[in-house]
Amino acid sequence: MLHRAVAARAGLECVPVGVDDDGMRVELLPDMDAGAVLVTPAHQSPTGAVLAPERRRSLLAWAERASAVVIEDDYDAEFRYDREPVGPLQGLAPERVVYCGSASKTLAPAMRLGWLVLPDALADAVAGEKALDDMGSPVLEQLALADFLEAGELDRHLRRMRPRYRARRVALVEALARELPEVELAGVAAGLAVVALLPRGSDERALATAAAQRGVAVHPLGFSRFDPASGPPGLVLGYASMPEPALARGVAEVAAAWRELQSARAA
Ligand SMILES: Cc1ncc(COP(=O)(O)O)c(C=O)c1O
């Protein structure tokens, strides 16, 4: 959603591309006359699908044919709980792919530090835009992050956090199965949020509002769509910052909100 606002502000026209269980439907691109495509191939945001290997290949082949740029937002690839994370697309086509990484998921969003790996042809222009935009990111924070990386601390931190996040994910998934068996989960075991699909016809916004009134923040899935009604209703539930008992309590509140809405509908 934010990406769309950023692109629109830069004067770009955004067009949606469908996604399914294998990630972005790359076969739709040739008919779109696009100059760039934004993808989250390691873990589609927010559905959690991984871009299928043949689609990764077709995406890069399309970019080459169309002289287009692939913007790879690798925002949470470090967290995959069922197998090793897939490698970035950037390494396969460094002159076609703009790689975007961020410390927001691995360390803290408040740091506001991220990085780009750019095709040679774009590096100077992007550095120039960034200088005009903010005159550069804070140097002390960058040096501290560099030191943290060089000392191997980020790797240690990730090794420590992966099992914790995995346990939180398991607790959330178990609580959903127990309290809200009506929902179906989407996506692979990765990242820091779970997508719970609600039965067709459910009002995801009303449920998010009712959950918020009970002190639990969840995001309607439609917030991430061009047309909120273009797919099944659902909720995005983050689990990174809460221990397991709090997650179970949170799900119990969402379930109570759901039942209340169901009874109000039936009445
Ligand atoms: C899809 C996606 N990309 C990137 C980011 C990271 O953004 P930033 O580095 O600006 O915090 C997020 C954070 O929530 C995200 O959801």
The ligand as an SDF file (V2000), in Angstrom:
LIG
                    3D

 16 16  0  0  0  0  0  0  0  0999 V2000
    6.3770   -5.2690    2.0140 C   0  0  0  0  0  0  0  0  0  0  0  0
    7.3180   -4.5070    2.8850 C   0  0  0  0  0  0  0  0  0  0  0  0
    8.4550   -4.0400    2.3770 N   0  0  0  0  0  0  0  0  0  0  0  0
    9.3400   -3.3590    3.1380 C   0  0  0  0  0  0  0  0  0  0  0  0
    9.1240   -3.1270    4.4680 C   0  0  0  0  0  0  0  0  0  0  0  0
   10.1560   -2.4010    5.2690 C   0  0  0  0  0  0  0  0  0  0  0  0
    9.9680   -1.0560    5.1360 O   0  0  0  0  0  0  0  0  0  0  0  0
   10.9470   -0.0580    5.8970 P   0  0  0  0  0  0  0  0  0  0  0  0
   12.3370   -0.5390    5.6250 O   0  0  0  0  0  0  0  0  0  0  0  0
   10.6440    1.2780    5.2740 O   0  0  0  0  0  0  0  0  0  0  0  0
   10.5810   -0.1040    7.3350 O   0  0  0  0  0  0  0  0  0  0  0  0
    7.9390   -3.5720    5.0470 C   0  0  0  0  0  0  0  0  0  0  0  0
    7.6730   -3.2810    6.4630 C   0  0  0  0  0  0  0  0  0  0  0  0
    6.6500   -3.5430    7.0060 O   0  0  0  0  0  0  0  0  0  0  0  0
    7.0180   -4.2840    4.2420 C   0  0  0  0  0  0  0  0  0  0  0  0
    5.8720   -4.7580    4.7540 O   0  0  0  0  0  0  0  0  0  0  0  0
  1  2  1  0
  2  3  1  0
  2 15  2  0
  3  4  2  0
  4  5  1  0
  5  6  1  0
  5 12  2  0
  6  7  1  0
  7  8  1  0
  8  9  2  0
  8 10  1  0
  8 11  1  0
 12 13  1  0
 12 15  1  0
 13 14  2  0
 15 16  1  0
M  END
$$$$
